Amino acid sequence: MKFGLVAHRLHRMGPDCALLRWARLCETDLLALGMELHATGGSHDVLVVNNLLRSQVTSIGHGRDGGLMRLVSRAAGGLVPEDAIEGVLLCGSGQSNFHLS
């Protein structure tokens, strides 16, 4: 199972940010599901620095080198079939929880 992961900058800041709280809470279950996470650069970096989901998270790049537009492309099927993702987990500005799209 492949899913995209994106968190707004405000939800990636600080040791108790929403992204880290979610990752700590869900890490065991995500591993049991075998879920691969293809994260935008900032989300990926925060998880790796905090040693969370390391075996499951892959960076899709930052800004013009990947990021949100690459995630959208993969949600739409990707350039090649093996890049396609099944959905996106989003924590954006104004949201207090993660949402599945």
TINU-869404 format. One record per atom (N, C-alpha, C): residue in three letters; x, y, z. Coordinates in steps of 0.001 Angstrom, whole numbers, padded with zeros to 6 digits, always signed. Atoms other than C-alpha are relative to their C-alpha. Layout:
REM residues N
ALAXYZ ...
END
This chain:
REM residues 101
MET+000841-001165+000000 MET+000000+000000+000000 MET+000897+001244+000000 LYS-000778-001235+000100 LYS+001488+003337-001078 LYS-000916+001211+000195 PHE+000753-001221-000252 PHE+000226+006642+000282 PHE+000949+001186+000034 GLY-000746-001230-000108 GLY+001423+010207-000001 GLY-000195+000576+001398 LEU+000082-000640-001307 LEU+002094+012255+003120 LEU+000464+001440-000139 VAL-000358-001419+000024 VAL+002076+016033+003389 VAL-000555+000666+001255 ALA+000434-000756-001173 ALA+001925+018272+006439 ALA+000418+001455-000191 HIS-000287-001432+000079 HIS+001706+022055+006419 HIS+001138+000338+000960 ARG-001150-000424-000806 ARG+004781+023790+007833 ARG-000371+000192+001476 LEU+000402-000233-001387 LEU+002856+024809+010977 LEU-000198-001299+000776 HIS+000230+001296-000643 HIS+002136+021132+011684 HIS+001251-000862+000021 ARG-001291+000692-000034 ARG+005824+020195+011331 ARG+000970+000687+000951 MET-000895-000805-000835 MET+007256+022727+013799 MET-000112-000392+001466 GLY-000046+000263-001436 GLY+008329+021827+017318 GLY-000037-001472+000346 PRO-000103+001397-000417 PRO+008842+018621+019280 PRO-001345-000689+000248 ASP+001322+000588-000227 ASP+005102+018127+019852 ASP-000969+000408-001117 CYS+000839-000421+001131 CYS+003832+019123+016407 CYS-000957-001131-000413 ALA+001033+000972+000411 ALA+000832+017366+014831 ALA+000594-001175-000769 LEU-000602+001084+000780 LEU+002982+015367+012392 LEU+000698-001006+000907 LEU-000712+000912-000902 LEU+005160+013922+015155 LEU-000951-000737+000935 ARG+000993+000687-000858 ARG+002196+013190+017447 ARG-000671-001119-000777 TRP+000640+001005+000845 TRP+000490+011338+014568 TRP+000949-001168-000255 ALA-000961+001052+000308 ALA+003646+009412+013652 ALA+000263-000892+001216 ARG-000241+000789-001217 ARG+004287+008331+017244 ARG-001193-000899+000313 LEU+001219+000748-000292 LEU+000691+007203+017654 LEU-000233-001144-000994 CYS+000370+000948+001064 CYS+000421+005332+014329 CYS+001137-000879-000518 GLU-001159+000690+000580 GLU+003943+004006+013664 GLU-000139-001520-000003 THR+000118+001457-000097 THR+003309+000431+014871 THR-001059-000536-000959 ASP+001081+000449+000889 ASP+000032+000112+012960 ASP+000366+000166-001467 LEU-000410-000205+001388 LEU+001480+001573+009755 LEU+001002-001062-000429 LEU-000955+001063+000284 LEU+004333-000929+009938 LEU-000727-001326-000199 ALA+000765+001252+000112 ALA+001874-003802+010497 ALA-000779-000062-001319 LEU+000729-000052+001267 LEU-000108-002665+007429 LEU+000931-000066-001206 GLY-000956-000015+001104 GLY+003063-002502+005343 GLY-000154+001232-000874 MET+000249-001218+000763 MET+002198+001026+004287 MET+001298+000723-000328 GLU-001122-000825+000447 GLU+004795+002907+002247 GLU-000495+001438-000068 LEU+000371-001412+000014 LEU+004709+006674+002734 LEU+000960+000769-000893 HIS-000779-000834+000914 HIS+005906+008995-000030 HIS-000272+001439+000424 ALA+000218-001278-000677 ALA+006365+012261+001834 ALA+000669+001159-000710 THR-000628-001220+000499 THR+006994+015791+000672 THR+001235+000259+000860 GLY-001297-000185-000628 GLY+010466+017004+001611 GLY-000018+000401+001457 GLY+000050-000468-001381 GLY+009622+018900+004787 GLY-000557-001042+000954 SER+000598+001044-000842 SER+007426+016129+006172 SER+000989-001149+000183 HIS-001001+001068-000057 HIS+010049+013509+005321 HIS+001118+000368+000964 ASP-001144-000416-000811 ASP+012845+015496+006960 ASP-000324-000009+001488 VAL+000391-000026-001411 VAL+010950+015998+010233 VAL-000092-001422+000558 LEU+000119+001384-000465 LEU+010177+012275+010498 LEU+001370-000652+000158 VAL-001323+000624-000047 VAL+013750+011185+009735 VAL+000832+000568+001150 VAL-000759-000631-001087 VAL+015334+013698+012136 VAL-000478-000514+001356 ASN+000573+000487-001260 ASN+013008+012392+014864 ASN-000060-001522+000063 ASN-000124+001461+000024 ASN+013725+008742+013956 ASN-001363-000707+000035 LEU+001335+000598+000082 LEU+010089+007941+013099 LEU-000276-000467-001429 LEU+000437+000559+001288 LEU+008784+005754+010254 LEU+001141-000127-001017 ARG-001167+000025+000902 ARG+012330+005524+008801 ARG-000081-001093-001054 SER+000029+001103+000960 SER+011759+002146+007156 SER-001152+000111-000992 GLN+001196-000107+000828 GLN+008506+003301+005569 GLN-000104+001280-000809 VAL+000169-001303+000640 VAL+009035+006884+004447 VAL+001093+000242-001040 THR-000878-000363+001104 THR+010555+007999+001148 THR-000271+001451-000353 SER+000173-001396+000379 SER+011175+011609+000192 SER-000325+000110-001490 ILE+000286-000275+001412 ILE+009606+012842-003034 ILE+000526+001375-000392 GLY-000678-001241+000334 GLY+011638+016042-002905 GLY-000638+001237+000600 HIS+000416-001313-000518 HIS+011298+019691-001991 HIS-000394+000908-001153 GLY+000366-001058+000940 GLY+009518+022470-003864 GLY+000039-000389-001464 ARG-000029+000247+001445 ARG+010315+022589-007565 ARG+000693-001302-000373 ASP-000668+001272+000248 ASP+012386+019411-007237 ASP-000876-001185+000390 GLY+000906+001076-000392 GLY+009346+017373-006214 GLY-001177+000559+000752 GLY+001015-000567-000870 GLY+007100+018184-003330 GLY-001428-000308-000387 LEU+001440+000185+000153 LEU+003377+018666-003620 LEU-000402-000354-001434 MET+000375+000295+001394 MET+003217+018636-007426 MET+000351-001440-000377 ARG-000350+001401+000259 ARG+005030+015285-007581 ARG-001000-000920+000692 LEU+000996+000790-000725 LEU+002606+013955-004974 LEU-001321-000038-000773 VAL+001227-000070+000796 VAL-000362+015127-007069 VAL+000131-000879-001242 SER-000232+000830+001179 SER+001143+013475-010155 SER-000136-001477+000340 ARG+000071+001418-000386 ARG+001513+010176-008313 ARG-001422-000406+000389 ALA+001392+000302-000336 ALA-002064+010382-006998 ALA-000837-000170-001266 ALA+000711+000099+001278 ALA-003189+010781-010617 ALA+000512-001159-000850 GLY-000490+001162+000729 GLY-001264+007659-011678 GLY+001488+000016-000262 GLY-001441-000089+000173 GLY+002316+008907-011940 GLY+000436-000078-001450 LEU-000555+000091+001351 LEU+004583+008999-014967 LEU+000143-001453-000430 VAL-000057+001440+000249 VAL+005036+005239-014675 VAL-000892-000671+001045 PRO+000965+000627-000912 PRO+002544+002830-013078 PRO+000537-000304+001402 GLU-000522+000342-001330 GLU+004868+001827-010226 GLU+000145+001215+000921 ASP-000047-001218-000824 ASP+004934+005477-009017 ASP-001363+000379+000571 ALA+001353-000365-000442 ALA+001158+005609-008465 ALA-000184-000264+001497 ILE+000342+000189-001409 ILE-000110+006045-004901 ILE-001510-000154+000114 GLU+001413+000312-000176 GLU-003461+004982-003511 GLU-000796+001088+000698 GLY+000668-001078-000713 GLY-004236+008087-001497 GLY+001026+000930+000612 VAL-000873-000993-000616 VAL-002823+011011+000444 VAL-000466+000280+001422 LEU+000263-000411-001375 LEU-002618+011719+004164 LEU+000421+001460+000099 LEU-000232-001435+000000 LEU-002867+015471+004731 LEU-000251+000609+001369 CYS+000203-000838-001181 CYS-002380+017726+007716 CYS+000332+001401-000436 GLY-000210-001320+000556 GLY-002879+021272+006484 GLY-000395+001102+000949 SER+000307-001183-000805 SER-003299+024757+007823 SER-001481+000036+000347 GLY+001382-000093-000454 GLY-006445+025098+009888 GLY-000600-001342+000380 GLN+000504+001320-000344 GLN-006803+021344+010434 GLN+000746-000500+001229 SER-000639+000481-001207 SER-006110+019737+013761 SER+000323-001493-000085 ASN-000216+001430+000150 ASN-006095+016133+012534 ASN+000391-000322-001424 PHE-000330+000459+001336 PHE-004877+014147+009584 PHE-001271-000453-000708 HIS+001147+000380+000817 HIS-007318+013487+006762 HIS+000484-000853-001159 LEU-000308+000859+001140 LEU-007286+010780+004117 LEU-000736+000518-001211 SER+000614-000480+001246 SER-007910+012005+000584 SER+000101-001077-001048 
END
